[in-house]
Every structure is written in structure tokens, then in C-alpha cells.
């Protein structure tokens, strides 16, 4: 909840090139995009910024869920079920309004253990925006993105908490093959429900980071996996 806001004049130390590091290096990381370069340059030249006064929520979801998983037993199972339920409901509501978040990793989601609060809408895209035809098509092609991200982020939290923080893909495949670990039936169900989605999203992310920022989103494959996953819970 936002309580108040103020538009304040920007000084030279508010947002500048030091925030981004070397601008050219930053742009190279994003495929030498002129749009990225223009955005960073424009931000550096901004004459004002907005200060938001928001309700304080004590933890992000990554911290909270890891703490519950560390406790184990019923606390872990209940926490995973809570997160799964609320992520599904939240993403369904946002997406039905034509809104895609595009950055809902668990450090951008806050929680008090009772509800989830989505934050950081800097990459959000909405059908209500004044979109170009290309942007409209992009939104259409990526309408499953938030759901798929929820699946991979939930499994990432579970797998790394149980089996270590390195090599999600390897650990997940080892678990599915029965070579490591033994978890409660409820958590095992969640892992198996989302495993193929998480593996495909992890592969997509790896290609984005290491091969090309133009790597196409595997929309058709993910939509099929999400439909299968949804049918298994009904």
C-alpha cells in the first residue's frame, strides 16, 4: 500500500553513470541495444525523481520461504502450499487484467506469512498501455511468462534449500531420477508437478544469459506444460 508520494528535484548524485557502471558495457550485455542506451542516458539526465512512501512488509518471499524450508516438516509443507496457492491466484488475477509483471522473482515479492505482495513493477507491461503492434504481439506471446516464472522460482527455492545452491538443473534431474533426497509427499507432488516447466525455463534463462538476448521464449512448449500441470491439480 502506498501512503504518500513526492516529486523531488534530481541532483547529480541521485542517478548517474556510476549507478549503471560503464554504460557501454551495460549496453553490450543487452546486445548493444540502442533502446537500452537511450533509456540509461535519459535516466542519467532526469531532472526529477519520485519518492514513494510504502507500507513496510518485513520479509521478501525468498527469505521467508527459505526460513520455513529450513524448519522442515509441517512448516515447510504448509509454506510451499501457501506460496503455490497465492502465486497462482495473484498471477491469474493480474494476467486476466492484461497485466504481466515480467520480474516476479521471490526477492520482488514481499510477505507477512499471510498474504503475498508483489513489488517492483519496473518491467511490467499492460494491454492498457499505448502499445505498438510489436509490443502488443510480444505481450500476447508471453502471456504465460509470469506463471512459468512462478514455477521455476518456487522449485529453485525448494531444490536449493534441500540440496544446495549450485546447479539447479543437475540437482532437479538427480531428484527426479531418485538419486538424491527424499521429501514429504506434498512437496514431492509440487516438485514433480512443476519440474518440466522449471527445466525448460532454466534452459531459456541460460540461453538468454550466455548465448543471445534475442533467444525466443518457448511459448508453445510452456503453455502445453502449464496446461498439463493445471489438469493434474483439478
N, C-alpha and C positions, 0 to 999 in steps of 0.2 A: 504494500500500500504506500502511495506517495502522499506525504503530508504537505509538502511545500516545494517550491522551486524558485530559482533566481537566475536571471541572465546577468552575467558578470563580464566586465571587460577582460580580455586576454592580454597578459604580458608576455615578454619574450621567453620566460621560463615555464610557461604553462604547458604548451605543446610545441615542441620544436624537433629539429632533426635528431637530437640526442635521444628522444623517445623511440625513434624508429631505428637508431643505429645509422649505418650508411644507407642512404636512400637507394642508391643504385644496386647495392647488394640485396636490399629488401625487394626491389622490383625484379631482379634476376630470379630470386626464389619463386616469384609468381609469374615466371615465363616472360619477363620483360614486358609486362602489360602496361600499355600507355594509360589505361584507366586507373590502374593502381598508382602509377606515378603521379597522375593528376590529383587523385584523391589525397595522397600523402602531402603533396605540395600545397594543396588548398587548405588542408588541416593546419599545416605549419603557418599559413598566412591568416588564419582565422582571427577576427578582431574581438570575438566574444565566445564564451562558453557557458554551459548550463550547469548549475549546481542543483542536485536533487536531494531532497530530504526524505528518506525512505524508512519504513518500519524495519526495526532490527530483527533479523531471524538468526538464531545462534550458530547454526552449522550449515555447511553445504552438504548435499546428499552424499558425496563421495566420503567425507569424513564420518557422517552419521552411519552410513551403511557398513563401512569398514569396522566401526566400533561394535555394531551389532553382530557382524560376522565373527569377530574375534571372540565374543562371548559364547558363540556356538549354541547348539541345542535349540530349544524352542524360540529363543530370542532371534537367532539367525533365520529360522524358517519364517517366523512371523514378519520379520523385516523385509525379506525378499518378496513375500506375498503382498505386503503393503506397497512396496515400490512398484512391483509389476502392475498391480491393480490401478494405482493412481497415475502411473505413466500412461497406461492405455487410455484412461478416461480423459486425461489432460490433452494428450495428442489428438484424440478423437474430436474433442471439442474445438481445439484450435484449428485443426485441418478442415472441419466442417464449416468454419467461418472463413475459409480461404486463406488462412494464415499458416505459414511454415516458419519455424524458428531457425533451423539450419545450424544451430550451435548449442544444442541442449545436452552437452556433456554434463557429468554429475557435479562438476565444480561450478556450473552455471545454474544449478537447481538448489534452492535452499529448502530446509525442512526443520520443523519443530517436533518431528516424530508423529504428528497428527495429520498434516497436510503437506503437499509439495508446492513450492512457489518458484515459478520459472522467472529467471532474471536474464539480463544481458541480451537485449533484442537487437543488437547491432547488425546482425546478418539476416534478420527476419525479412520475409517477402510476403506480400499480401495481394490477393486478387483485387483489393480495393485501391491499391496504389495505381498511379498513372504509368502503366507498363507499356513497353514497346511490344510488338508482336513476338520478338525473340525472347523477351523476358516472360511473356505470357506462356509461351511454349516451354520454357525452362521450368516454370512453376508447375505446369501440367506434368512434365516428365519426372519431376522429383516429388510428387505428392506423397510417396511412401517413405521419404527420407527420414523424417522425424521418428516414425515407428521403427524403422530399421536401426537407427542410431540408438534408440532406447534399448533394443535387444542386445546390440553389441556392447553397449556401456554397462548394462546390468550383468552380462556374463563376464565382462572384463573384471568388474569389481569382485564377483564371486570367485572366479578362477584364480586371480592374483592373490586374493586373500587366503585361499585354501592351499595353493600350490606354488606361490612365489610370483614376483612381479615381472619376470622376464618371459618373453616368447609365448604370448597368448595362444597363437595358433598351434604351436607344438604341444603345449600343456592341454589344450582343449581336445586335440586329436588323441593324445595319450589317454585322457579321461574317457573319451567315447569308446576307445579300444579296450578299456578295462585295465590299462597298465598302471594307472596311478589312482589313488584316492578311493574313498568310499564315503558318500554323504547321505544325509537323510533322504527318504523317498520324495518328500515335497520339493527339496532343492534339486534332486536328480531329475525330476519332471521338468522343472524350469530350464535346466541346462540342456536337456535333450530337445525341449520344445524350440529353443532359440539357437541351437548350435550351428546349424547350416546357415542361418541368417548372419550370425556373428562371424563365421569363417569367410563368407562372401564379402561382408563389409570390411573386415580386416584386410582382405586381399585388395579391395578397392582403395582403401586408405594408403596401403603400402605403395601401390602404383602411383597414387597422387603425389606422395612424398618423394619417391625415388625415381620415377620414370617421367611422368608428364602431368602438369596441372590441367591438361585437357583430357585426361582419362575419362571416358564416358561412364556415367552412372549406370550400373546394371539393373535398370528399372524393371524389365520384364521378369528377370530371374527372381529379384527380390519380392516383387508383387506376388508371384506364384508361391514362394516360400512363406510369405506372410499370410496368404490365404490358407495354406495348409496348416500353419501354426495356429491360426484362429479357429479352424474347424476342429482341431484336436482338443480345444478347451470348451467346446459347446456340446 
